[in-house]
Amino acid sequence: MARRRQEIALQAEIETQEEWNEAINKDGLTVVDVYQQWAGPCKSVEGNFKRIKLESGEALLKFALAKADTIDSLEKHRGRCEPCFLFYASGVLVDAVIGANAPELQRKIMLNLEEEKRILKEGGERREFIFQQIDQDEDEEVDPRLQRHRSSSVANAITSQQYTLAVIRPDAYADGKVDEIVETITQNGFKILVQEEHHLNEHDARELHRYKMNQEGYEEHIARMTSGPSVVLLLQKTDAKASTVDDLRELVNSDELLKTNVDYTPSTDNIHDELMLLLPHIARRPRTPEENLERTLAIIRPSALKLYKDAIIDRIRDSGFEVTRTLEIQLTRQQVEEFYASKKNEPYYEDIIQEMTSGPSLALYLTKKDAIQGFHALLGPAEKNKIKEATGTFRHDFDIVDAKINSLHAPRTRAEANRHLQFFFPEERILVILKPNLSDQQRSEIVATFKKAGFFIMTRKMEKLTSEQVAQLQQSHQGKDYYNELLNYMTSGPSELFVLVKENASQSWQQLVGPDDPAKAVESAPTSLRALYGKDLVHNAIDVSMDVEQAKNDIHLIFGDLDREEA
């Protein structure tokens, strides 16, 4: 735990204009990593910064992280995909480095630090650094639509001819050749946009080198590539003769150091797939269609919340999850015992109680396609003795060494997710029926209205209702003169049935759907669903449970017990 506190203290976190003004006006040299929330800070340089700080021992050298999204002075740095490092000396911008170029960063840090020490000792004027265009020619006209969406994904730009990927092999990393290789690449006109360590597993290594499958020594190469950490480089060369891919291939094949230590993207057709494989947080996958969304819960336990809160949330978002709601809460022992009742006979039960009552926890309501299994796979093993080997997982990367249990909790099954979400985010459930004979277009529009109103589709299905089911669902209409017509209509074809969830769902739904009679709905709620899609009391498009208690019976009739574990 103490080790991680030192790492965090190395780079001050700046998120407001006031914090920015204070940080850059301090005496000495401040090196600022400017980042955006969608991408996060440049993690690959942390180790270099720490080494430089320790070796120099200079109190005048400071490092900071600045979030461009929330600082007005950094507005011009928003919407750009490459790392950006700004050097400030007593309020003056004296230098900058674009791209994660470790040797260049070290050179400029030491050069500017010595210059600042000289000025503080002898006096003199600091020369202000003037920013040139970072990622485009001055005469290049940028489509404003591209500019607006640029920050959401580097992958969109990867389709151009200006980018490629390179992987520095594990043996070169182990032999300390990374800086030399990076310097060789940059000296030949390539700009390093991203530089990150990545330990390939066997699946990823085979996927990355599938074009070598039939070549001699393929299995030995896979074994080498999975033997330790590699370094992944996202490269750009704006003046490439044909494409950055071709220029890098030519360079690697002509340089003995690179030829024996670097793998590269074979063609422009492979760039997007390799980016998704190696840098998925940069190449963010397209949003999942909402009708396929699943929900789950994540809990950041107290010890991890103190140290890693923002980093964990950013990592969750970078993994494609939507953080819909959050709740920071100090749990009592009684609440923890209730929540973890199934763990009461486990040897670590008291450790859970102690950790979960030691301070506030953060519950996160997450949505994504296959969210439950997807997030649980990212977590890693629950057992503390296995976490050390599970590199790349949440529980490994955000582990609290001194803690007796892991840092995060998430449910394993849909039923467990439903129960856990209800514990932290109490919601009402309602059964909604889209009646037979609605067109696909009408159904699509009605479902879109559900979502716009903030309802989450817990489950849905198409089914032709039986007379017995309709009788139970339409009890309030029995004895009415139109009941037989309603019964015949509801059993005439398939209906689409939904379980919707939301806080105060029944109240919100009544406002959304309108009165039973479409004629009255047109008068009192002209934008309600029955006013828009209904014809009369029988053919009013939509049916819904009368209240929450009735909804429980209706949902059980159609879908069974949604909170029960499947056999």
DRENLUMRO-429866 format. One line per 4 residues: number of its first residue (from 1); their letters; for each residue x, y, z of C-alpha. Coordinates in pm, 1 decimal, padded with zeros to 6 digits. Layout:
DRENLUMRO-429866
NUM	a	X,Y,Z ~ ...
//
This chain:
DRENLUMRO-429866
1	marr	00000.0,00000.0,00000.0 ~ 00280.1,00238.5,00086.0 ~ 00444.1,00169.3,-00249.9 ~ 00132.6,00275.6,-00440.6
5	rqei	00098.3,00595.1,-00235.6 ~ 00447.4,00697.0,-00345.8 ~ 00359.7,00638.8,-00711.0 ~ 00047.4,00850.3,-00686.5
9	alqa	00237.8,01129.0,-00509.5 ~ 00489.7,01144.2,-00796.5 ~ 00235.9,01310.1,-01030.1 ~ -00001.0,01567.6,-00883.6
13	eiet	-00353.0,01537.2,-01023.8 ~ -00497.9,01856.2,-01176.2 ~ -00864.3,01873.2,-01275.7 ~ -00969.1,02238.2,-01232.1
17	qeew	-00850.6,02572.2,-01369.7 ~ -00757.8,02686.1,-01018.9 ~ -00541.2,02377.2,-00962.2 ~ -00380.9,02433.7,-01302.4
21	neai	-00289.7,02794.4,-01226.5 ~ -00136.3,02694.1,-00894.8 ~ 00061.5,02399.8,-01037.1 ~ 00228.1,02571.5,-01333.6
25	nkdg	00330.4,02879.1,-01133.3 ~ 00539.4,02689.2,-00880.3 ~ 00915.4,02742.2,-00869.2 ~ 01117.9,02491.2,-01066.4
29	ltvv	01025.6,02275.3,-01365.7 ~ 00684.2,02107.7,-01382.1 ~ 00630.1,01837.8,-01645.3 ~ 00260.6,01796.2,-01717.5
33	dvyq	00106.7,01490.5,-01886.0 ~ -00203.1,01634.9,-02056.9 ~ -00472.0,01371.0,-02103.8 ~ -00840.8,01328.9,-02178.4
37	qwag	-01084.8,01113.2,-01986.3 ~ -01151.5,00880.2,-02279.8 ~ -00785.0,00779.9,-02305.2 ~ -00640.8,00841.3,-01959.2
41	pcks	-00282.8,00943.5,-01867.6 ~ 00019.2,00794.4,-02044.7 ~ 00103.0,00504.1,-01812.0 ~ 00410.9,00395.4,-02007.6
45	vegn	00621.5,00691.6,-01889.0 ~ 00550.6,00665.7,-01515.2 ~ 00848.1,00440.9,-01455.8 ~ 01081.1,00673.8,-01646.4
49	fkri	00956.1,00975.9,-01453.6 ~ 01008.7,00799.6,-01122.6 ~ 01363.4,00695.6,-01221.0 ~ 01451.2,01048.9,-01335.9
53	kles	01313.4,01196.2,-01013.7 ~ 01505.5,00951.6,-00794.2 ~ 01830.6,00985.2,-00988.8 ~ 01820.6,01364.6,-01000.9
57	geal	01701.0,01408.0,-00642.8 ~ 01581.1,01752.6,-00745.4 ~ 01307.4,01918.2,-00538.8 ~ 01272.1,02165.7,-00826.5
61	lkfa	01150.6,01887.2,-01059.7 ~ 00780.5,01813.4,-01037.5 ~ 00539.5,01597.8,-01237.8 ~ 00166.4,01640.0,-01284.0
65	laka	-00136.0,01494.0,-01463.5 ~ -00379.2,01746.2,-01614.4 ~ -00726.8,01658.0,-01741.7 ~ -00784.1,01863.8,-02057.0
69	dtid	-01160.5,01798.4,-02045.1 ~ -01210.0,02019.5,-01738.4 ~ -00934.8,02285.8,-01769.0 ~ -01005.6,02585.7,-01990.5
73	slek	-00636.9,02656.7,-02055.8 ~ -00603.1,02314.5,-02219.6 ~ -00898.8,02347.7,-02456.9 ~ -00673.8,02338.0,-02765.9
77	hrgr	-00540.0,01999.3,-02652.9 ~ -00883.0,01833.0,-02656.2 ~ -00974.6,01597.3,-02936.5 ~ -00617.2,01479.2,-03001.7
81	cepc	-00509.2,01117.9,-02984.4 ~ -00135.2,01137.1,-02904.7 ~ 00018.7,01191.9,-02559.8 ~ 00122.5,01549.8,-02486.2
85	flfy	00376.1,01664.3,-02226.3 ~ 00410.4,02033.7,-02138.8 ~ 00709.7,02181.2,-01954.8 ~ 00637.2,02481.9,-01732.4
89	asgv	00895.2,02690.1,-01545.7 ~ 00752.1,02945.2,-01303.2 ~ 00438.8,02990.7,-01513.6 ~ 00609.3,02996.2,-01854.7
93	lvda	00565.3,02719.0,-02112.4 ~ 00928.2,02646.5,-02199.8 ~ 00902.4,02320.1,-02396.5 ~ 00676.9,02033.6,-02504.3
97	viga	00696.1,01676.0,-02629.2 ~ 00424.0,01522.8,-02843.1 ~ 00410.7,01142.8,-02829.5 ~ 00537.2,00894.1,-02571.1
101	nape	00902.8,00925.3,-02671.2 ~ 01090.7,00823.1,-02356.2 ~ 01446.8,00920.8,-02468.4 ~ 01326.3,01261.3,-02592.0
105	lqrk	01133.7,01319.4,-02269.1 ~ 01439.7,01241.9,-02057.9 ~ 01664.1,01462.4,-02272.0 ~ 01426.8,01758.2,-02252.3
109	imln	01357.4,01715.2,-01881.1 ~ 01727.0,01727.5,-01793.4 ~ 01799.2,02010.8,-02038.7 ~ 01514.7,02231.0,-01912.6
113	leee	01583.2,02145.9,-01548.8 ~ 01943.8,02260.9,-01577.9 ~ 01832.4,02577.3,-01757.7 ~ 01575.8,02655.3,-01487.2
117	kril	01832.5,02598.8,-01211.7 ~ 02067.2,02839.6,-01389.7 ~ 01797.0,03108.2,-01422.4 ~ 01695.9,03076.6,-01057.9
121	kegg	02059.4,03110.5,-00951.9 ~ 02191.5,03369.7,-01197.3 ~ 01873.1,03534.9,-01325.2 ~ 01764.6,03567.8,-01685.5
125	erre	01458.9,03546.8,-01907.3 ~ 01276.0,03226.0,-01982.8 ~ 01207.5,03165.1,-02353.2 ~ 00843.9,03082.0,-02417.3
129	fifq	00776.2,02775.5,-02629.0 ~ 00544.9,02844.6,-02924.2 ~ 00315.2,02555.5,-03016.3 ~ 00304.5,02452.2,-03380.1
133	qidq	00020.5,02243.7,-03524.9 ~ 00036.0,01911.6,-03346.2 ~ -00120.8,01662.0,-03578.9 ~ -00196.8,01835.0,-03907.4
137	dede	-00042.8,02066.7,-04159.9 ~ -00132.7,02434.2,-04112.5 ~ -00300.5,02444.6,-04452.4 ~ -00491.7,02121.1,-04400.5
141	evdp	-00864.0,02174.0,-04365.2 ~ -01020.0,01940.2,-04111.2 ~ -01376.8,01822.3,-04148.7 ~ -01548.3,01958.8,-03834.2
145	rlqr	-01740.1,01632.0,-03796.0 ~ -01411.3,01442.7,-03780.3 ~ -01269.8,01696.0,-03534.8 ~ -01573.5,01663.8,-03309.4
149	hrss	-01550.7,01286.7,-03288.0 ~ -01173.7,01251.7,-03294.1 ~ -01141.1,01214.0,-02917.5 ~ -01375.6,00915.0,-02907.8
153	svan	-01151.4,00679.0,-03100.0 ~ -00811.8,00667.3,-03261.7 ~ -00948.7,00375.8,-03460.8 ~ -01133.9,00610.2,-03693.5
157	aits	-00806.2,00772.2,-03794.3 ~ -00626.3,00440.7,-03826.9 ~ -00799.2,00383.8,-04157.9 ~ -00566.4,00646.2,-04307.1
161	qqyt	-00220.1,00563.1,-04437.7 ~ -00039.5,00750.0,-04157.5 ~ -00040.7,00492.2,-03876.4 ~ 00102.9,00152.8,-03791.2
165	lavi	00186.1,-00067.2,-03493.6 ~ 00517.1,-00212.9,-03383.5 ~ 00587.2,-00462.4,-03105.9 ~ 00926.6,-00472.8,-02934.2
169	rpda	00980.0,-00837.1,-02841.5 ~ 01018.0,-00961.1,-02482.0 ~ 01385.2,-01055.9,-02514.8 ~ 01470.5,-00703.2,-02635.2
173	yadg	01275.2,-00561.5,-02341.4 ~ 01459.6,-00788.7,-02098.9 ~ 01797.6,-00693.0,-02252.4 ~ 01730.2,-00319.4,-02206.4
177	kvde	01716.7,-00237.9,-02577.5 ~ 01383.7,-00050.8,-02576.7 ~ 01528.9,00302.1,-02562.6 ~ 01777.7,00226.0,-02839.9
181	ivet	01504.5,00079.5,-03060.1 ~ 01270.6,00373.3,-02996.0 ~ 01548.8,00619.1,-03076.0 ~ 01622.7,00439.9,-03404.5
185	itqn	01257.3,00451.7,-03503.7 ~ 01209.6,00819.6,-03415.8 ~ 01531.9,00921.7,-03589.8 ~ 01382.7,00782.6,-03910.0
189	gfki	01084.6,01017.6,-03902.0 ~ 00827.8,00821.8,-03703.2 ~ 00629.4,00986.4,-03424.3 ~ 00537.3,00765.3,-03126.1
193	lvqe	00175.8,00832.7,-03033.8 ~ 00145.2,00552.4,-02776.3 ~ 00408.4,00340.3,-02599.9 ~ 00279.2,00073.5,-02360.5
197	ehhl	00391.8,-00250.8,-02204.7 ~ 00180.0,-00552.0,-02295.5 ~ 00227.8,-00912.4,-02184.5 ~ 00083.6,-01125.2,-02464.4
201	nehd	-00102.2,-01443.3,-02377.9 ~ -00088.2,-01736.9,-02619.0 ~ -00422.5,-01654.7,-02782.0 ~ -00322.8,-01293.0,-02853.1
205	arel	00023.3,-01393.2,-02975.7 ~ -00123.3,-01641.3,-03224.2 ~ -00383.1,-01390.0,-03337.7 ~ -00116.1,-01125.0,-03387.6
209	hryk	00114.3,-01359.5,-03582.3 ~ -00144.9,-01565.0,-03768.6 ~ 00011.1,-01468.9,-04101.3 ~ 00328.4,-01656.3,-03991.7
213	mnqe	00148.0,-01983.3,-03914.5 ~ 00303.3,-02173.5,-04202.7 ~ 00651.8,-02031.7,-04158.1 ~ 00935.7,-02228.7,-04006.9
217	gyee	00993.1,-02156.1,-03638.0 ~ 00636.5,-02032.2,-03578.1 ~ 00587.8,-02221.1,-03248.3 ~ 00925.1,-02107.5,-03115.9
221	hiar	00832.0,-01746.5,-03201.5 ~ 00500.7,-01775.0,-03015.5 ~ 00686.5,-01910.3,-02712.8 ~ 00928.3,-01613.4,-02722.6
225	mtsg	00646.4,-01359.9,-02761.0 ~ 00465.2,-01493.4,-02453.0 ~ 00778.9,-01526.4,-02237.1 ~ 00753.9,-01177.2,-02086.7
229	psvv	00638.6,-00817.6,-02142.7 ~ 00655.9,-00664.5,-02488.7 ~ 00635.7,-00294.0,-02572.7 ~ 00362.4,-00185.2,-02812.2
233	lllq	00415.4,00129.9,-03020.9 ~ 00149.7,00317.6,-03214.9 ~ 00344.3,00507.0,-03480.5 ~ 00269.5,00788.6,-03721.3
237	ktda	00466.0,00914.4,-04020.4 ~ 00292.7,01201.3,-04195.5 ~ 00546.6,01219.4,-04480.2 ~ 00549.9,00847.5,-04559.8
241	kast	00628.6,00764.1,-04922.4 ~ 00333.6,00528.0,-04955.0 ~ 00205.7,00447.8,-04608.0 ~ 00346.0,00437.6,-04255.9
245	vddl	00302.1,00058.0,-04266.1 ~ 00523.3,00026.4,-04573.9 ~ 00786.9,00268.7,-04445.6 ~ 00818.5,00085.2,-04114.7
249	relv	00844.8,-00251.6,-04286.3 ~ 01121.7,-00113.6,-04506.9 ~ 01304.3,00033.1,-04206.0 ~ 01280.5,-00284.4,-03997.9
253	nsde	01407.2,-00504.7,-04280.4 ~ 01703.3,-00273.7,-04344.4 ~ 01817.0,-00230.7,-03981.8 ~ 01972.5,-00527.3,-03800.6
257	llkt	01870.3,-00406.8,-03451.0 ~ 01506.7,-00369.1,-03552.8 ~ 01498.9,-00678.6,-03771.7 ~ 01585.2,-00907.5,-03481.2
261	nvdy	01379.0,-00732.4,-03212.8 ~ 01065.4,-00576.8,-03364.8 ~ 00745.8,-00713.8,-03519.1 ~ 00532.9,-00486.2,-03733.0
265	tpst	00188.2,-00467.9,-03892.7 ~ 00210.3,-00655.8,-04225.0 ~ -00043.7,-00442.2,-04415.0 ~ -00290.9,-00157.3,-04373.6
269	dnih	-00571.9,-00414.6,-04370.2 ~ -00447.1,-00542.4,-04033.8 ~ -00415.3,-00213.0,-03846.8 ~ -00762.0,-00192.4,-03694.3
273	delm	-00770.4,-00556.7,-03578.5 ~ -00425.0,-00530.5,-03422.6 ~ -00513.9,-00204.8,-03252.6 ~ -00823.1,-00366.1,-03102.6
277	lllp	-00609.8,-00657.9,-02984.0 ~ -00316.8,-00465.8,-02837.7 ~ -00459.8,-00125.4,-02743.5 ~ -00833.3,-00180.9,-02689.3
281	hiar	-00863.0,00123.4,-02460.8 ~ -00739.3,00341.3,-02748.4 ~ -00943.2,00176.1,-03024.1 ~ -01273.7,00182.3,-02841.4
285	rprt	-01522.7,-00062.8,-02980.3 ~ -01850.4,00067.2,-03122.9 ~ -02123.2,00108.6,-02863.5 ~ -02337.7,-00199.1,-02815.3
289	peen	-02689.5,-00169.8,-02956.6 ~ -02908.6,-00089.2,-02656.3 ~ -03147.9,-00379.0,-02711.5 ~ -02861.2,-00619.4,-02633.7
293	lert	-02750.4,-00448.1,-02315.3 ~ -02707.5,-00635.7,-01990.7 ~ -02655.4,-00481.1,-01648.8 ~ -02427.6,-00570.9,-01362.0
297	laii	-02286.5,-00428.5,-01039.9 ~ -01929.8,-00351.6,-00942.2 ~ -01820.2,-00268.6,-00588.2 ~ -01490.7,-00094.2,-00519.9
301	rpsa	-01403.3,-00192.6,-00165.4 ~ -01289.5,00070.4,00090.3 ~ -00911.7,00022.6,00074.2 ~ -00905.8,00030.7,-00305.8
305	lkly	-01147.4,00324.5,-00316.2 ~ -00901.8,00541.5,-00122.7 ~ -00621.3,00482.5,-00373.3 ~ -00767.7,00388.0,-00708.0
309	kdai	-01117.7,00536.8,-00740.4 ~ -01070.4,00743.2,-01057.6 ~ -00831.0,00494.6,-01217.6 ~ -01076.1,00206.1,-01173.3
313	idri	-01372.6,00402.5,-01307.1 ~ -01170.8,00518.4,-01608.3 ~ -01056.6,00159.6,-01674.9 ~ -01417.6,00036.5,-01655.3
317	rdsg	-01527.1,00299.1,-01906.7 ~ -01231.0,00224.5,-02132.3 ~ -01343.5,-00139.5,-02132.8 ~ -01669.5,-00032.2,-02296.3
321	fevt	-01898.5,-00027.9,-01992.1 ~ -02147.7,00251.0,-01932.4 ~ -02138.4,00369.3,-01570.4 ~ -02508.7,00449.4,-01538.0
325	rtle	-02526.8,00526.8,-01166.6 ~ -02292.3,00533.3,-00867.0 ~ -02343.9,00518.7,-00491.2 ~ -02072.8,00584.9,-00233.1
329	iqlt	-02189.6,00431.9,00093.5 ~ -02057.6,00344.4,00439.6 ~ -02202.1,00000.3,00510.2 ~ -02290.5,-00116.6,00859.8
333	rqqv	-02200.7,-00464.8,00980.9 ~ -02566.4,-00564.7,00954.7 ~ -02581.1,-00453.0,00590.2 ~ -02260.7,-00637.7,00503.0
337	eefy	-02384.8,-00954.5,00674.4 ~ -02707.1,-00930.7,00474.9 ~ -02527.3,-00873.1,00145.3 ~ -02269.7,-01149.5,00198.3
341	askk	-02504.2,-01396.3,00371.3 ~ -02402.2,-01670.5,00126.9 ~ -02038.9,-01638.4,00243.6 ~ -02111.5,-01686.8,00613.6
345	nepy	-01943.7,-02027.9,00634.8 ~ -01636.0,-01927.0,00435.3 ~ -01303.9,-01891.6,00622.3 ~ -01259.4,-01536.7,00488.3
349	yedi	-01605.9,-01417.0,00600.8 ~ -01478.3,-01204.0,00891.1 ~ -01212.4,-01053.2,00663.4 ~ -01491.8,-00940.2,00430.3
353	iqem	-01685.8,-00791.6,00721.4 ~ -01379.1,-00606.6,00847.7 ~ -01284.6,-00466.6,00506.0 ~ -01636.9,-00369.3,00398.8
357	tsgp	-01703.3,-00179.3,00724.2 ~ -01363.1,-00006.1,00734.3 ~ -01475.4,00291.1,00522.6 ~ -01695.4,00392.9,00230.0
361	slal	-01741.8,00155.9,-00065.4 ~ -01846.3,00260.9,-00414.7 ~ -02121.4,00070.4,-00595.6 ~ -02141.1,00114.4,-00973.0
365	yltk	-02439.3,00028.2,-01192.5 ~ -02286.5,-00090.1,-01522.3 ~ -02439.6,-00171.4,-01860.5 ~ -02292.1,-00338.3,-02166.9
369	kdai	-02354.9,-00638.2,-02389.3 ~ -02279.2,-00953.0,-02185.1 ~ -02190.5,-00723.5,-01896.0 ~ -02201.4,-00986.9,-01621.5
373	qgfh	-01961.6,-01239.3,-01768.5 ~ -01763.8,-00970.0,-01946.4 ~ -01685.5,-00774.7,-01631.6 ~ -01625.4,-01083.6,-01422.2
377	allg	-01367.5,-01200.8,-01677.1 ~ -01185.4,-00867.3,-01646.4 ~ -01177.1,-00891.0,-01265.9 ~ -00942.5,-01187.0,-01241.7
381	paek	-00928.4,-01450.3,-00965.5 ~ -01092.1,-01386.9,-00628.5 ~ -00824.4,-01570.5,-00429.5 ~ -00547.0,-01341.8,-00305.3
385	nkik	-00278.3,-01604.8,-00364.7 ~ -00366.8,-01618.5,-00736.2 ~ -00395.4,-01245.0,-00803.7 ~ -00019.8,-01191.2,-00832.7
389	eatg	-00005.4,-01402.6,-01148.2 ~ -00317.8,-01253.1,-01310.2 ~ -00148.1,-00957.3,-01479.7 ~ -00376.3,-00723.9,-01668.5
393	tfrh	-00684.1,-00794.9,-01455.8 ~ -00854.1,-00540.1,-01230.3 ~ -00778.9,-00732.4,-00912.2 ~ -00410.8,-00756.5,-01003.4
397	dfdi	-00359.0,-00400.9,-01125.1 ~ -00552.5,-00244.9,-00835.3 ~ -00449.6,-00489.2,-00564.7 ~ -00392.1,-00372.7,-00208.2
401	vdak	-00099.5,-00584.6,-00099.6 ~ -00171.6,-00558.9,00273.9 ~ -00544.7,-00633.4,00241.1 ~ -00670.1,-00983.1,00316.3
405	insl	-00933.5,-00984.3,00041.0 ~ -00940.1,-00858.8,-00315.9 ~ -01019.8,-00501.7,-00420.6 ~ -01341.5,-00542.1,-00618.5
409	hapr	-01661.5,-00743.3,-00613.6 ~ -01900.6,-00831.1,-00896.8 ~ -02181.8,-01087.3,-00936.9 ~ -02132.1,-01404.4,-01139.9
413	trae	-02486.7,-01468.6,-01264.6 ~ -02781.8,-01265.3,-01390.1 ~ -02993.7,-01357.2,-01087.7 ~ -02713.9,-01255.0,-00851.8
417	anrh	-02671.2,-00928.9,-01046.9 ~ -03042.6,-00855.3,-01011.8 ~ -03031.3,-00910.7,-00634.2 ~ -02713.4,-00709.4,-00584.9
421	lqff	-02835.7,-00417.7,-00794.7 ~ -03161.1,-00413.1,-00600.8 ~ -02963.1,-00396.8,-00274.6 ~ -02778.4,-00076.9,-00373.4
425	fpee	-03011.7,00071.0,-00634.0 ~ -03372.0,-00019.6,-00538.9 ~ -03591.1,-00016.1,-00849.1 ~ -03946.5,-00107.6,-00939.4
429	rilv	-04021.9,-00366.0,-01205.1 ~ -04321.6,-00356.2,-01434.8 ~ -04454.0,-00592.0,-01699.4 ~ -04529.2,-00424.7,-02031.7
433	ilkp	-04711.7,-00590.6,-02320.6 ~ -04701.1,-00462.8,-02677.1 ~ -05024.3,-00606.3,-02813.8 ~ -05060.6,-00813.0,-03133.5
437	nlsd	-05065.0,-00658.0,-03482.1 ~ -04835.5,-00363.1,-03411.4 ~ -04593.3,-00311.2,-03698.4 ~ -04218.6,-00357.4,-03654.7
441	qqrs	-04175.3,00017.4,-03701.8 ~ -04428.0,00093.0,-03427.5 ~ -04264.3,-00154.6,-03189.2 ~ -03925.0,-00000.7,-03259.3
445	eiva	-04053.7,00350.1,-03190.7 ~ -04224.0,00243.9,-02866.4 ~ -03909.8,00065.8,-02741.0 ~ -03705.1,00376.9,-02822.0
449	tfkk	-03949.6,00574.8,-02606.9 ~ -03893.7,00330.3,-02315.8 ~ -03522.1,00392.3,-02328.5 ~ -03546.2,00765.7,-02372.4
453	agff	-03759.0,00775.8,-02056.1 ~ -03481.2,00599.3,-01862.4 ~ -03625.7,00247.9,-01842.0 ~ -03386.4,-00047.2,-01860.5
457	imtr	-03507.2,-00358.5,-02040.5 ~ -03437.4,-00635.3,-01791.5 ~ -03570.3,-00907.1,-02022.2 ~ -03805.2,-00941.1,-02322.0
461	kmek	-03962.0,-01205.4,-02547.0 ~ -04223.2,-01261.3,-02818.8 ~ -04499.8,-01499.8,-02717.8 ~ -04858.0,-01582.1,-02811.8
465	ltse	-05051.9,-01557.0,-02487.3 ~ -05299.1,-01827.4,-02383.0 ~ -05654.4,-01755.7,-02268.7 ~ -05554.3,-01851.4,-01915.2
469	qvaq	-05262.4,-01604.6,-01914.2 ~ -05478.8,-01324.2,-02052.8 ~ -05744.5,-01394.6,-01789.2 ~ -05488.3,-01348.0,-01513.4
473	lqqs	-05326.1,-01044.8,-01671.2 ~ -05657.3,-00870.4,-01749.6 ~ -05845.1,-00933.1,-01424.4 ~ -05937.3,-00566.0,-01391.4
477	hqgk	-06121.9,-00583.6,-01725.5 ~ -06323.7,-00895.4,-01652.3 ~ -06697.4,-00829.9,-01652.8 ~ -06664.5,-00533.9,-01890.2
481	dyyn	-06869.0,-00542.1,-02210.0 ~ -06554.6,-00544.3,-02423.0 ~ -06377.1,-00823.5,-02230.5 ~ -06448.4,-01108.9,-02476.1
485	elln	-06327.5,-00894.4,-02764.8 ~ -06013.6,-00813.4,-02564.4 ~ -05957.2,-01182.6,-02486.1 ~ -05988.8,-01280.5,-02853.0
489	ymts	-05758.5,-00996.9,-02962.1 ~ -05487.2,-01072.9,-02704.8 ~ -05476.1,-01440.2,-02812.1 ~ -05493.4,-01367.6,-03187.2
493	gpse	-05118.5,-01341.2,-03238.5 ~ -04783.9,-01296.2,-03064.9 ~ -04733.5,-01010.1,-02820.8 ~ -04397.9,-00869.0,-02720.6
497	lfvl	-04347.2,-00878.5,-02345.0 ~ -04097.5,-00674.3,-02143.8 ~ -03982.6,-00639.4,-01787.0 ~ -03877.1,-00278.2,-01742.7
501	vken	-03693.2,-00143.4,-01438.1 ~ -03647.9,00207.6,-01305.7 ~ -03676.8,00403.6,-00983.8 ~ -04046.5,00485.5,-00933.4
505	asqs	-04118.2,00288.4,-01249.2 ~ -04494.7,00260.8,-01200.8 ~ -04540.0,00635.2,-01159.5 ~ -04315.7,00717.5,-01455.8
509	wqql	-04484.8,00456.6,-01671.1 ~ -04838.3,00580.3,-01612.2 ~ -04732.6,00924.0,-01731.4 ~ -04562.3,00776.6,-02035.7
513	vgpd	-04837.0,00537.0,-02147.4 ~ -05144.7,00750.8,-02078.7 ~ -05507.0,00651.7,-01998.4 ~ -05650.4,00313.5,-02110.3
517	dpak	-05882.3,00480.8,-02359.3 ~ -05683.3,00634.5,-02647.2 ~ -05960.0,00892.1,-02702.6 ~ -05908.3,01023.8,-02348.6
521	aves	-05531.8,00997.3,-02391.4 ~ -05545.2,01225.0,-02696.0 ~ -05717.6,01490.0,-02486.3 ~ -05525.2,01465.9,-02159.1
525	apts	-05184.9,01329.0,-02271.3 ~ -05147.1,01382.4,-02648.5 ~ -04783.3,01269.7,-02656.2 ~ -04845.0,00949.2,-02456.1
529	lral	-04798.3,00610.7,-02620.5 ~ -05168.3,00518.7,-02623.8 ~ -05256.2,00854.3,-02779.0 ~ -05000.4,00795.7,-03053.1
533	ygkd	-05050.4,00423.8,-03124.1 ~ -05391.0,00322.4,-02977.4 ~ -05728.5,00300.7,-03153.5 ~ -05980.4,00210.6,-02880.8
537	lvhn	-06003.0,00045.0,-02539.6 ~ -05927.2,-00300.0,-02686.7 ~ -05674.5,-00199.1,-02949.9 ~ -05484.6,00050.4,-02732.9
541	aidv	-05137.7,-00083.5,-02831.6 ~ -04994.9,-00134.7,-02482.7 ~ -05086.3,-00300.7,-02157.8 ~ -04906.4,-00258.0,-01827.4
545	smdv	-04938.0,-00389.9,-01472.8 ~ -05166.6,-00176.3,-01258.3 ~ -04916.3,-00136.1,-00973.2 ~ -04589.8,-00274.6,-00836.9
549	eqak	-04750.3,-00556.0,-00638.6 ~ -04954.8,-00667.9,-00936.9 ~ -04642.1,-00644.8,-01150.4 ~ -04468.0,-00904.0,-00929.2
553	ndih	-04744.7,-01156.7,-01002.0 ~ -04759.8,-01067.3,-01372.3 ~ -04382.2,-01098.0,-01418.6 ~ -04373.8,-01433.2,-01237.9
557	lifg	-04657.7,-01559.3,-01460.5 ~ -04473.1,-01474.7,-01782.8 ~ -04103.1,-01496.1,-01692.9 ~ -04088.5,-01700.3,-01370.5
561	dldr	-03856.7,-01600.7,-01084.3 ~ -03595.9,-01368.5,-01232.8 ~ -03396.4,-01366.2,-00909.1 ~ -03363.3,-01741.6,-00885.3
565	eea	-03039.2,-01904.3,-00989.8 ~ -03069.2,-02126.3,-01294.2 ~ -03011.1,-02494.7,-01235.4
//
